């Protein structure tokens, strides 16, 4: 991988935080590209994913919260909710040992491995919220390469389908930008 997981994660925090800061308060109820979810649902889901990443960096487990809707996890004004989670993530990122091994549902993995998925999520869900609320989001090509290097080797049934990170790949438009092709790869319709 050309980008280390901690660097991808930190850059993702920047991109996602910028999107959250620019969302108009009334736009959080807009439907998102994630079926049945609003922009606020995406924020609540991503907040849990980042808390998972923080727990990974600390060598701790994070039980995924069970709620009716991910929006129910947003327990403050959306910008304040994200500022708290993003701040905790940045503080934990300082001096993280990517090679430390921790137990995961997939066996012993390094902190770097556990951090890679939340790093990718930051960019994908920034795009989701941006699309919901009319804010353009471009995913850098080195992050696209990072995502492919991490996810492509995984068995499809671990990544795609009901209850998984991505849906089936979508055919991108012939004139797709790198971001649009990446978004289609995640199972979203880029336009």
Buried (B, 14 or more C-beta within 10 A) or exposed (E): BEBBBBBBBBBBBEBBBEBBEBBEEEBBEBEBBBEEBBBBBBBBBBBBBBBBBBBBBBBEEBEEEEEEBBBEBBEEEBBEBBBEBBEEBBEBBEEBEBEBBBEEEEEEBBBBBBBBBBBBBBBBBBBBBBBBBEBEBBBBEBBBBBBBEBBEEEEEEEBBEEEEBBBEEBEBEEEBBBBBBBBBBBBBBBE
